[in-house]
């Protein structure tokens, strides 16, 4: 990211000539478009983060608004470090169906982060509210670590909700960072029957009120991908020679 400090403790600055070339080549609109984006580029953002060895080059810098540059927090764009696969499933399934789908698609050795596997690993069979919160914190900690990883690995994560107290618009953030997104929807009647209590049924009702579908996600991802192509960060439909490498 652009707001980085050097080893001497001073703020990392970009050569004005490089910045001018970045603006001339890629424009001055914020490239990230995270929730709350102000659109206008005010800072220099490293695609491959400076902390990962990203260079101060025209190929590796795009302009970002202050809000997005701070909100990104060194999370990597899909493929410029870890490749995050987010599998979204309604609450009634307790994400086990998502884990089964992941097992059929992942490669051996790929990390999997899910509420059900974390609950099992902690030895919880009928977790209390405090225990469920602990599981949620473990999921969030793993997500933050993998989302900022420079290692080019595939990570599979399941999620029943697309918001959190800290990040109320998680889906928008995932689309902005071009994550691989899959929606598994067995259907409302199936999920309603699977729900074991009124609280879960309420969450199921709320989930289906979002009208979330794979088609909707794919349409939004296609729009975002076109923007990334224009910014030289994706090679579809044509290959961009200046795309930075990880």
Backbone as CSV, one residue per row, in Angstrom:
resi,resn,N_x,N_y,N_z,CA_x,CA_y,CA_z,C_x,C_y,C_z
1,UNK,0.834,-1.185,0.000,0.000,0.000,0.000,0.870,1.235,0.000
2,UNK,0.294,2.381,-0.293,1.078,3.593,-0.405,1.521,4.165,0.914
3,UNK,0.713,4.024,1.947,1.025,4.645,3.221,1.869,3.677,4.038
4,UNK,3.169,3.680,3.771,4.075,2.707,4.325,5.285,3.417,4.902
5,UNK,5.903,2.845,5.901,7.071,3.462,6.506,8.328,2.689,6.139
6,UNK,9.422,3.404,5.928,10.685,2.775,5.594,11.338,2.236,6.838
7,UNK,12.468,1.545,6.658,13.169,0.946,7.786,13.669,2.007,8.765
8,UNK,13.852,3.225,8.302,14.317,4.308,9.164,13.174,4.984,9.888
9,UNK,11.924,4.494,9.678,10.790,5.036,10.397,10.136,6.216,9.713
10,UNK,10.637,6.588,8.540,10.043,7.705,7.816,9.003,7.189,6.827
11,UNK,8.016,8.024,6.518,6.975,7.610,5.589,7.569,7.369,4.204
12,UNK,7.203,6.231,3.604,7.667,5.912,2.269,7.024,6.871,1.270
13,UNK,7.824,7.532,0.455,7.308,8.477,-0.525,7.580,7.957,-1.930
14,UNK,6.750,8.367,-2.864,6.858,7.953,-4.253,7.463,9.088,-5.067
15,UNK,8.339,8.758,-5.976,8.921,9.744,-6.877,7.789,10.463,-7.610
16,UNK,7.760,11.796,-7.560,6.683,12.543,-8.242,6.556,12.203,-9.720
17,UNK,7.677,11.869,-10.368,7.619,11.505,-11.781,6.898,10.174,-11.972
18,UNK,7.112,9.232,-11.021,6.406,7.958,-11.069,4.924,8.179,-10.839
19,UNK,4.593,9.015,-9.852,3.183,9.301,-9.568,2.499,9.924,-10.785
20,UNK,3.176,10.862,-11.429,2.599,11.514,-12.606,2.352,10.499,-13.720
21,UNK,3.291,9.561,-13.879,3.130,8.540,-14.914,1.998,7.581,-14.553
22,UNK,1.856,7.264,-13.261,0.753,6.407,-12.810,-0.584,7.050,-13.170
23,UNK,-0.726,8.327,-12.853,-1.973,9.039,-13.132,-2.223,9.126,-14.633
24,UNK,-1.156,9.370,-15.392,-1.294,9.467,-16.845,-1.686,8.124,-17.457
25,UNK,-1.154,7.032,-16.883,-1.401,5.703,-17.439,-2.715,5.105,-16.982
26,UNK,-2.989,5.194,-15.664,-4.129,4.490,-15.085,-5.238,5.409,-14.591
27,UNK,-5.024,6.717,-14.608,-6.030,7.658,-14.135,-5.886,7.944,-12.650
28,UNK,-6.703,8.867,-12.157,-6.629,9.284,-10.753,-7.855,8.856,-9.957
29,UNK,-8.715,8.023,-10.530,-9.834,7.483,-9.767,-9.325,6.390,-8.836
30,UNK,-9.970,6.251,-7.680,-9.582,5.203,-6.736,-9.780,3.844,-7.391
31,UNK,-8.747,3.010,-7.363,-8.817,1.724,-8.040,-9.560,0.676,-7.220
32,UNK,-9.664,0.867,-5.896,-10.192,-0.172,-5.021,-11.716,-0.233,-5.002
33,UNK,-12.357,0.902,-4.781,-13.819,0.909,-4.740,-14.400,0.126,-3.586
34,UNK,-13.741,0.131,-2.424,-14.271,-0.542,-1.242,-15.461,0.243,-0.691
35,UNK,-16.288,-0.376,0.156,-17.418,0.359,0.739,-16.960,1.647,1.413
36,UNK,-17.609,2.763,1.076,-17.215,4.058,1.611,-16.229,4.797,0.741
37,UNK,-15.905,4.255,-0.433,-14.936,4.868,-1.340,-15.378,6.275,-1.734
38,UNK,-14.422,7.199,-1.748,-14.708,8.572,-2.161,-14.384,8.806,-3.630
39,UNK,-13.929,7.758,-4.323,-13.695,7.742,-5.772,-12.402,8.421,-6.207
40,UNK,-12.046,9.548,-5.630,-10.905,10.337,-6.101,-9.610,9.846,-5.474
41,UNK,-8.614,9.542,-6.304,-7.320,9.093,-5.816,-6.593,10.212,-5.077
42,UNK,-6.200,9.945,-3.848,-5.468,10.925,-3.044,-4.125,10.379,-2.579
43,UNK,-3.941,9.061,-2.713,-2.716,8.419,-2.232,-2.259,7.359,-3.225
44,UNK,-0.995,6.959,-3.075,-0.405,5.937,-3.929,-0.533,4.585,-3.238
45,UNK,-1.179,3.644,-3.906,-1.412,2.329,-3.319,-0.631,1.279,-4.101
46,UNK,0.160,0.468,-3.389,0.918,-0.612,-4.013,0.003,-1.820,-4.224
47,UNK,-0.085,-2.317,-5.447,-0.879,-3.513,-5.712,-0.274,-4.698,-4.963
48,UNK,0.995,-4.983,-5.214,1.747,-5.877,-4.341,2.225,-4.997,-3.186
49,UNK,1.701,-5.208,-1.975,2.001,-4.298,-0.875,3.495,-4.081,-0.656
50,UNK,3.829,-2.892,-0.226,5.222,-2.544,0.060,5.818,-3.515,1.068
51,UNK,5.008,-3.953,2.037,5.481,-4.888,3.055,5.797,-6.260,2.473
52,UNK,5.282,-6.554,1.258,5.556,-7.822,0.591,6.674,-7.683,-0.433
53,UNK,7.302,-6.534,-0.463,8.367,-6.298,-1.432,7.906,-5.621,-2.695
54,UNK,6.662,-5.103,-2.699,6.155,-4.406,-3.877,6.985,-3.171,-4.192
55,UNK,7.265,-2.971,-5.469,8.151,-1.894,-5.900,7.381,-0.602,-6.184
56,UNK,8.128,0.505,-6.143,7.567,1.823,-6.464,7.617,2.043,-7.975
57,UNK,6.840,1.257,-8.689,6.844,1.328,-10.143,5.450,1.650,-10.667
58,UNK,5.413,2.095,-11.897,4.135,2.407,-12.530,3.268,1.150,-12.627
59,UNK,3.898,-0.005,-12.862,3.144,-1.257,-12.976,2.532,-1.673,-11.652
60,UNK,3.127,-1.270,-10.531,2.688,-1.756,-9.218,1.939,-0.719,-8.398
61,UNK,1.705,0.447,-8.931,1.025,1.497,-8.168,-0.234,1.941,-8.915
62,UNK,-1.310,2.100,-8.134,-2.531,2.723,-8.632,-2.958,3.747,-7.592
63,UNK,-3.755,4.680,-7.996,-4.216,5.712,-7.079,-5.415,5.200,-6.277
64,UNK,-5.481,5.592,-5.005,-6.571,5.183,-4.120,-6.990,6.358,-3.255
65,UNK,-8.261,6.359,-2.873,-8.706,7.385,-1.933,-8.179,7.022,-0.539
66,UNK,-8.149,7.985,0.357,-7.621,7.751,1.698,-8.404,6.650,2.415
67,UNK,-9.715,6.679,2.260,-10.557,5.684,2.944,-10.201,4.264,2.511
68,UNK,-10.126,4.029,1.199,-9.850,2.685,0.702,-8.428,2.245,1.017
69,UNK,-7.475,3.160,0.930,-6.086,2.810,1.214,-5.948,2.349,2.660
70,UNK,-6.675,2.989,3.571,-6.637,2.587,4.970,-7.440,1.316,5.209
71,UNK,-8.577,1.165,4.526,-9.450,0.014,4.734,-8.849,-1.269,4.192
72,UNK,-8.045,-1.163,3.163,-7.482,-2.367,2.546,-6.591,-3.132,3.525
73,UNK,-5.787,-2.438,4.306,-4.952,-3.058,5.341,-4.087,-4.192,4.786
74,UNK,-3.446,-3.961,3.660,-2.520,-4.916,3.036,-3.181,-6.207,2.556
75,UNK,-4.514,-6.258,2.520,-5.153,-7.421,1.913,-4.783,-7.460,0.434
76,UNK,-4.474,-8.651,-0.068,-3.967,-8.753,-1.430,-5.086,-8.981,-2.422
77,UNK,-4.910,-8.438,-3.600,-5.804,-8.736,-4.709,-5.615,-10.205,-5.079
78,UNK,-6.703,-10.879,-5.379,-6.653,-12.309,-5.707,-5.550,-12.588,-6.728
79,UNK,-4.639,-13.498,-6.371,-3.580,-13.889,-7.291,-2.301,-13.103,-7.147
80,UNK,-2.303,-12.048,-6.352,-1.083,-11.288,-6.088,-0.550,-11.653,-4.705
81,UNK,-0.790,-12.863,-4.330,-0.492,-13.431,-3.028,-1.443,-14.600,-2.881
82,UNK,-2.068,-14.751,-1.725,-3.020,-15.847,-1.540,-4.239,-15.685,-2.444
83,UNK,-4.793,-16.821,-2.858,-6.015,-16.841,-3.664,-7.153,-17.314,-2.764
84,UNK,-8.042,-16.390,-2.390,-9.115,-16.715,-1.458,-10.376,-17.137,-2.196
85,UNK,-10.894,-18.314,-1.807,-12.136,-18.838,-2.346,-13.178,-18.781,-1.226
86,UNK,-14.165,-17.909,-1.370,-15.195,-17.739,-0.358,-16.437,-18.524,-0.771
87,UNK,-16.872,-19.450,0.086,-18.050,-20.268,-0.193,-19.147,-19.848,0.779
88,UNK,-20.217,-19.298,0.238,-21.289,-18.716,1.043,-22.478,-19.664,1.050
89,UNK,-23.006,-19.936,2.246,-24.100,-20.893,2.394,-25.084,-20.361,3.430
90,UNK,-26.379,-20.659,3.318,-27.357,-20.176,4.306,-27.076,-20.726,5.699
91,UNK,-27.555,-20.053,6.745,-27.285,-20.463,8.134,-27.803,-21.850,8.496
92,UNK,-28.892,-22.299,7.900,-29.465,-23.579,8.277,-28.558,-24.769,8.017
93,UNK,-27.623,-24.624,7.065,-26.727,-25.726,6.728,-25.558,-25.849,7.688
94,UNK,-25.372,-24.849,8.543,-24.242,-24.843,9.471,-22.929,-25.022,8.719
95,UNK,-22.874,-24.665,7.493,-21.761,-24.642,6.539,-21.143,-26.004,6.245
96,UNK,-21.742,-27.089,6.721,-21.187,-28.418,6.421,-21.300,-28.759,4.934
97,UNK,-22.389,-28.313,4.310,-22.553,-28.567,2.878,-21.475,-27.844,2.084
98,UNK,-21.083,-26.655,2.559,-20.009,-25.914,1.901,-18.692,-26.666,2.015
99,UNK,-18.425,-27.247,3.185,-17.194,-28.009,3.380,-17.160,-29.217,2.455
100,UNK,-18.299,-29.885,2.281,-18.359,-31.018,1.366,-18.063,-30.572,-0.064
101,UNK,-18.593,-29.424,-0.443,-18.338,-28.892,-1.792,-16.860,-28.558,-1.951
102,UNK,-16.266,-27.952,-0.921,-14.846,-27.608,-0.966,-13.991,-28.862,-1.120
103,UNK,-14.312,-29.911,-0.366,-13.540,-31.151,-0.426,-13.518,-31.723,-1.844
104,UNK,-14.580,-31.471,-2.592,-14.665,-31.992,-3.956,-13.919,-31.114,-4.962
105,UNK,-13.523,-29.910,-4.558,-12.909,-28.975,-5.505,-11.486,-28.549,-5.145
106,UNK,-11.104,-28.635,-3.908,-9.785,-28.148,-3.501,-8.702,-29.164,-3.846
107,UNK,-7.467,-28.702,-3.798,-6.322,-29.582,-3.982,-5.810,-30.026,-2.619
108,UNK,-5.104,-31.131,-2.607,-4.544,-31.638,-1.351,-3.628,-30.594,-0.732
109,UNK,-3.803,-30.366,0.557,-2.959,-29.411,1.261,-3.495,-27.992,1.316
110,UNK,-4.579,-27.708,0.570,-5.172,-26.369,0.631,-5.791,-26.135,2.004
111,UNK,-5.518,-24.991,2.650,-6.161,-24.693,3.936,-7.660,-24.487,3.771
112,UNK,-8.428,-24.957,4.764,-9.878,-24.762,4.791,-10.244,-24.130,6.127
113,UNK,-10.971,-23.030,6.076,-11.393,-22.323,7.289,-12.910,-22.291,7.297
114,UNK,-13.519,-23.011,8.231,-14.975,-23.035,8.320,-15.393,-23.094,9.781
115,UNK,-16.615,-22.663,10.043,-17.127,-22.679,11.410,-17.282,-24.121,11.909
116,UNK,-17.743,-25.017,11.031,-17.978,-26.387,11.480,-16.674,-27.098,11.814
117,UNK,-15.643,-26.927,10.970,-14.380,-27.600,11.259,-13.684,-26.984,12.474
118,UNK,-13.805,-25.684,12.650,-13.229,-25.046,13.834,-13.945,-25.494,15.099
119,UNK,-15.272,-25.623,15.014,-16.043,-26.098,16.165,-15.630,-27.516,16.548
120,UNK,-15.473,-28.368,15.540,-15.050,-29.746,15.800,-13.644,-29.783,16.383
121,UNK,-12.735,-28.971,15.824,-11.355,-28.944,16.306,-11.274,-28.504,17.759
122,UNK,-12.220,-27.653,18.188,-12.238,-27.195,19.575,-12.952,-28.178,20.503
123,UNK,-13.491,-29.275,19.937,-14.166,-30.268,20.758,-15.524,-29.842,21.240
124,UNK,-16.183,-28.958,20.477,-17.486,-28.433,20.893,-18.602,-29.198,20.181
125,UNK,-19.516,-29.754,20.933,-20.641,-30.482,20.355,-21.943,-29.677,20.427
126,UNK,-22.122,-28.924,21.489,-23.300,-28.075,21.644,-22.826,-26.739,22.223
127,UNK,-22.130,-25.936,21.394,-21.451,-24.746,21.904,-22.396,-23.688,22.460
128,UNK,-21.987,-23.103,23.551,-22.717,-21.976,24.145,-22.460,-20.728,23.312
129,UNK,-23.122,-19.647,23.667,-22.922,-18.385,22.962,-21.471,-17.944,23.056
130,UNK,-20.870,-18.078,24.231,-19.473,-17.689,24.407,-18.555,-18.526,23.522
131,UNK,-18.851,-19.822,23.429,-18.033,-20.702,22.587,-18.198,-20.359,21.115
132,UNK,-19.431,-20.052,20.701,-19.653,-19.677,19.295,-18.910,-18.392,18.960
133,UNK,-18.852,-17.476,19.907,-18.102,-16.247,19.679,-16.611,-16.529,19.542
134,UNK,-16.122,-17.483,20.315,-14.712,-17.862,20.219,-14.414,-18.461,18.846
135,UNK,-15.330,-19.282,18.346,-15.164,-19.854,17.014,-15.153,-18.749,15.958
136,UNK,-16.056,-17.782,16.103,-16.113,-16.670,15.148,-14.823,-15.863,15.169
137,UNK,-14.251,-15.670,16.344,-12.989,-14.938,16.448,-11.852,-15.722,15.792
138,UNK,-11.866,-17.045,15.946,-10.843,-17.877,15.313,-10.963,-17.790,13.792
139,UNK,-12.204,-17.807,13.281,-12.420,-17.673,11.837,-11.892,-16.328,11.340
140,UNK,-12.236,-15.258,12.062,-11.820,-13.919,11.650,-10.301,-13.774,11.667
141,UNK,-9.658,-14.365,12.681,-8.205,-14.287,12.767,-7.539,-15.010,11.605
142,UNK,-8.058,-16.185,11.245,-7.505,-16.928,10.118,-7.732,-16.177,8.809
143,UNK,-8.927,-15.607,8.664,-9.219,-14.840,7.446,-8.261,-13.667,7.291
144,UNK,-8.059,-12.901,8.353,-7.167,-11.737,8.276,-5.746,-12.161,7.908
145,UNK,-5.289,-13.270,8.467,-3.940,-13.736,8.180,-3.790,-14.156,6.719
146,UNK,-4.723,-14.940,6.221,-4.631,-15.403,4.838,-4.871,-14.266,3.845
147,UNK,-5.754,-13.327,4.190,-6.080,-12.228,3.274,-4.894,-11.314,3.018
148,UNK,-3.921,-11.324,3.914,-2.737,-10.474,3.750,-1.491,-11.290,3.423
149,UNK,-1.672,-12.568,3.114,-0.526,-13.438,2.865,0.062,-13.206,1.481
150,UNK,1.385,-13.136,1.428,2.082,-12.992,0.149,2.289,-14.330,-0.534
151,UNK,2.044,-15.431,0.190,2.278,-16.763,-0.360,1.180,-17.107,-1.369
152,UNK,1.536,-17.543,-2.574,0.534,-17.856,-3.610,-0.133,-19.204,-3.373
153,UNK,-0.970,-19.284,-2.353,-1.668,-20.516,-2.006,-3.173,-20.322,-2.179
154,UNK,-3.883,-21.428,-2.353,-5.333,-21.396,-2.428,-5.905,-21.663,-1.047
155,UNK,-6.772,-20.765,-0.590,-7.390,-20.868,0.727,-8.907,-20.889,0.541
156,UNK,-9.559,-21.836,1.187,-11.009,-22.004,1.060,-11.658,-21.643,2.390
157,UNK,-12.607,-20.711,2.344,-13.283,-20.256,3.544,-14.793,-20.327,3.344
158,UNK,-15.496,-20.777,4.376,-16.959,-20.794,4.318,-17.507,-19.656,5.161
159,UNK,-18.680,-19.184,4.767,-19.293,-18.065,5.488,-20.804,-18.143,5.318
160,UNK,-21.536,-17.967,6.411,-22.999,-17.930,6.317,-23.521,-16.498,6.268
161,UNK,-22.791,-15.559,6.844,-23.199,-14.155,6.810,-22.189,-13.366,5.993
162,UNK,-22.653,-12.334,5.316,-21.775,-11.522,4.472,-21.589,-10.138,5.086
163,UNK,-21.583,-10.112,6.422,-21.323,-8.865,7.130,-20.780,-9.201,8.505
164,UNK,-20.149,-8.215,9.126,-19.682,-8.330,10.500,-19.761,-6.947,11.114
165,UNK,-19.573,-6.869,12.418,-19.633,-5.561,13.061,-18.573,-4.616,12.507
166,UNK,-17.400,-5.158,12.247,-16.298,-4.340,11.740,-16.395,-4.107,10.246
167,UNK,-16.938,-5.086,9.528,-17.055,-4.998,8.068,-18.491,-5.324,7.667
168,UNK,-19.378,-4.336,7.703,-20.797,-4.592,7.426,-21.095,-4.941,5.972
169,UNK,-20.117,-4.729,5.081,-20.342,-5.025,3.663,-19.213,-5.914,3.133
170,UNK,-19.094,-7.081,3.748,-18.020,-8.002,3.388,-18.082,-8.425,1.922
171,UNK,-19.265,-8.699,1.417,-19.381,-9.148,0.032,-18.810,-8.110,-0.921
172,UNK,-19.100,-6.833,-0.667,-18.573,-5.771,-1.518,-17.047,-5.745,-1.460
173,UNK,-16.479,-5.987,-0.292,-15.026,-6.006,-0.150,-14.420,-7.178,-0.915
174,UNK,-15.072,-8.336,-0.814,-14.563,-9.519,-1.526,-14.603,-9.324,-3.038
175,UNK,-15.657,-8.698,-3.525,-15.759,-8.443,-4.963,-14.692,-7.443,-5.395
176,UNK,-14.466,-6.420,-4.593,-13.449,-5.415,-4.926,-12.069,-6.039,-5.032
177,UNK,-11.788,-7.039,-4.173,-10.485,-7.705,-4.178,-10.474,-8.920,-5.102
178,UNK,-11.555,-9.112,-5.854,-11.664,-10.135,-6.887,-11.548,-11.557,-6.349
179,UNK,-12.047,-11.783,-5.149,-12.036,-13.139,-4.602,-12.902,-14.059,-5.460
180,UNK,-12.590,-15.328,-5.419,-13.405,-16.359,-6.057,-14.597,-16.634,-5.144
181,UNK,-15.821,-16.417,-5.632,-17.012,-16.492,-4.789,-17.978,-17.561,-5.286
182,UNK,-18.440,-18.390,-4.358,-19.402,-19.432,-4.694,-20.573,-19.375,-3.702
183,UNK,-21.789,-19.407,-4.229,-22.994,-19.418,-3.404,-23.634,-20.800,-3.508
184,UNK,-23.767,-21.477,-2.380,-24.421,-22.780,-2.347,-25.780,-22.605,-1.671
185,UNK,-26.837,-22.811,-2.420,-28.193,-22.561,-1.927,-29.066,-23.794,-2.117
186,UNK,-29.243,-24.605,-1.085,-30.109,-25.790,-1.188,-31.586,-25.447,-1.334
187,UNK,-31.968,-24.198,-1.054,-33.359,-23.787,-1.136,-33.941,-23.452,0.227
188,UNK,-34.863,-22.505,0.244,-35.426,-22.020,1.505,-36.091,-23.137,2.308
189,UNK,-36.904,-23.965,1.652,-37.630,-25.007,2.386,-36.663,-25.994,3.040
190,UNK,-35.572,-26.313,2.345,-34.575,-27.222,2.916,-33.907,-26.585,4.125
191,UNK,-33.511,-25.329,3.977,-32.825,-24.634,5.068,-33.751,-24.419,6.265
192,UNK,-35.016,-24.170,5.983,-35.983,-23.958,7.064,-36.140,-25.228,7.897
193,UNK,-36.165,-26.368,7.220,-36.288,-27.638,7.934,-35.019,-27.966,8.715
194,UNK,-33.883,-27.556,8.205,-32.619,-27.841,8.880,-32.424,-26.990,10.131
195,UNK,-33.047,-25.815,10.151,-32.885,-24.910,11.290,-33.426,-25.563,12.558
196,UNK,-32.637,-25.550,13.605,-32.987,-26.270,14.822,-33.719,-25.413,15.854
197,UNK,-33.678,-24.110,15.697,-34.311,-23.250,16.685,-34.806,-21.979,16.009
198,UNK,-35.517,-21.162,16.779,-36.097,-19.939,16.230,-35.027,-18.941,15.796
199,UNK,-33.923,-18.901,16.532,-32.849,-17.962,16.189,-32.266,-18.294,14.813
200,UNK,-32.053,-19.582,14.556,-31.514,-19.988,13.258,-32.526,-19.727,12.157
201,UNK,-33.804,-19.996,12.429,-34.831,-19.717,11.423,-34.892,-18.227,11.094
202,UNK,-34.686,-17.395,12.090,-34.661,-15.953,11.840,-33.490,-15.582,10.914
203,UNK,-32.329,-16.208,11.156,-31.157,-15.929,10.306,-31.369,-16.458,8.887
204,UNK,-32.041,-17.607,8.786,-32.351,-18.150,7.465,-33.255,-17.190,6.704
205,UNK,-34.284,-16.675,7.382,-35.199,-15.734,6.748,-34.451,-14.473,6.299
206,UNK,-33.554,-13.971,7.143,-32.779,-12.776,6.806,-31.856,-13.036,5.618
207,UNK,-31.256,-14.238,5.578,-30.332,-14.573,4.482,-31.077,-14.572,3.152
208,UNK,-32.249,-15.192,3.117,-32.993,-15.269,1.859,-33.592,-13.919,1.479
209,UNK,-33.758,-13.032,2.441,-34.237,-11.682,2.126,-33.194,-10.886,1.334
210,UNK,-31.921,-11.327,1.367,-30.865,-10.659,0.605,-30.930,-10.986,-0.889
211,UNK,-31.678,-12.058,-1.239,-31.800,-12.507,-2.630,-30.427,-12.767,-3.245
212,UNK,-29.567,-13.357,-2.450,-28.219,-13.661,-2.901,-28.234,-14.881,-3.808
213,UNK,-27.531,-14.795,-4.929,-27.480,-15.914,-5.861,-26.135,-15.912,-6.574
214,UNK,-25.782,-17.055,-7.154,-24.539,-17.143,-7.912,-24.582,-16.230,-9.126
215,UNK,-25.755,-16.131,-9.759,-25.886,-15.278,-10.939,-25.630,-13.818,-10.583
216,UNK,-26.158,-13.367,-9.448,-25.943,-11.987,-9.013,-24.469,-11.737,-8.719
217,UNK,-23.855,-12.664,-8.003,-22.435,-12.530,-7.673,-21.586,-12.514,-8.940
218,UNK,-21.882,-13.415,-9.880,-21.108,-13.486,-11.116,-21.216,-12.195,-11.921
219,UNK,-22.407,-11.599,-11.952,-22.596,-10.354,-12.694,-21.764,-9.231,-12.085
220,UNK,-21.755,-9.152,-10.769,-20.982,-8.113,-10.104,-19.484,-8.349,-10.261
221,UNK,-19.068,-9.604,-10.221,-17.660,-9.920,-10.404,-17.206,-9.607,-11.828
222,UNK,-18.072,-9.839,-12.803,-17.726,-9.544,-14.189,-17.514,-8.051,-14.382
223,UNK,-18.370,-7.260,-13.749,-18.224,-5.804,-13.832,-16.915,-5.359,-13.195
224,UNK,-16.587,-5.926,-12.037,-15.340,-5.589,-11.362,-14.136,-6.061,-12.163
225,UNK,-14.238,-7.265,-12.748,-13.128,-7.790,-13.538,-12.820,-6.887,-14.739
226,UNK,-13.863,-6.343,-15.365,-13.658,-5.428,-16.488,-12.883,-4.195,-16.042
227,UNK,-13.190,-3.708,-14.839,-12.464,-2.560,-14.301,-11.001,-2.915,-14.055
228,UNK,-10.743,-4.099,-13.528,-9.374,-4.522,-13.260,-8.587,-4.713,-14.558
229,UNK,-9.258,-5.189,-15.608,-8.617,-5.308,-16.913,-8.194,-3.932,-17.406
230,UNK,-9.081,-2.954,-17.276,-8.774,-1.593,-17.715,-7.609,-0.995,-16.930
231,UNK,-7.442,-1.454,-15.697,-6.352,-0.967,-14.849,-5.069,-1.772,-15.025
232,UNK,-5.065,-2.716,-15.948,-3.873,-3.507,-16.192,-3.581,-4.539,-15.133
233,UNK,-4.590,-4.905,-14.336,-4.378,-5.838,-13.233,-4.914,-7.230,-13.519
234,UNK,-5.591,-7.393,-14.618,-6.059,-8.683,-15.083,-5.764,-8.783,-16.574
235,UNK,-5.583,-9.980,-17.063,-5.195,-10.180,-18.453,-6.358,-10.622,-19.328
236,UNK,-7.579,-10.387,-18.890,-8.753,-10.735,-19.687,-9.422,-9.451,-20.152
237,UNK,-9.846,-9.319,-21.400,-9.711,-10.327,-22.453,-8.374,-10.295,-23.182
238,UNK,-7.548,-9.264,-22.910,-6.228,-9.186,-23.547,-5.170,-9.166,-22.463
239,UNK,-3.987,-9.604,-22.803,-2.902,-9.665,-21.839,-2.251,-8.289,-21.708
240,UNK,-2.053,-7.841,-20.479,-1.425,-6.554,-20.211,0.020,-6.790,-19.800
241,UNK,0.955,-6.306,-20.603,2.369,-6.597,-20.367,2.881,-6.001,-19.059
242,UNK,2.249,-4.914,-18.599,2.755,-4.217,-17.422,2.183,-4.743,-16.126
243,UNK,1.411,-5.828,-16.179,0.846,-6.383,-14.948,1.982,-6.764,-14.005
244,UNK,1.924,-6.304,-12.746,2.987,-6.666,-11.787,2.941,-8.140,-11.455
245,UNK,4.096,-8.686,-11.130,4.207,-10.109,-10.818,4.332,-10.291,-9.330
246,UNK,3.820,-11.425,-8.815,4.123,-11.788,-7.445,5.069,-12.976,-7.464
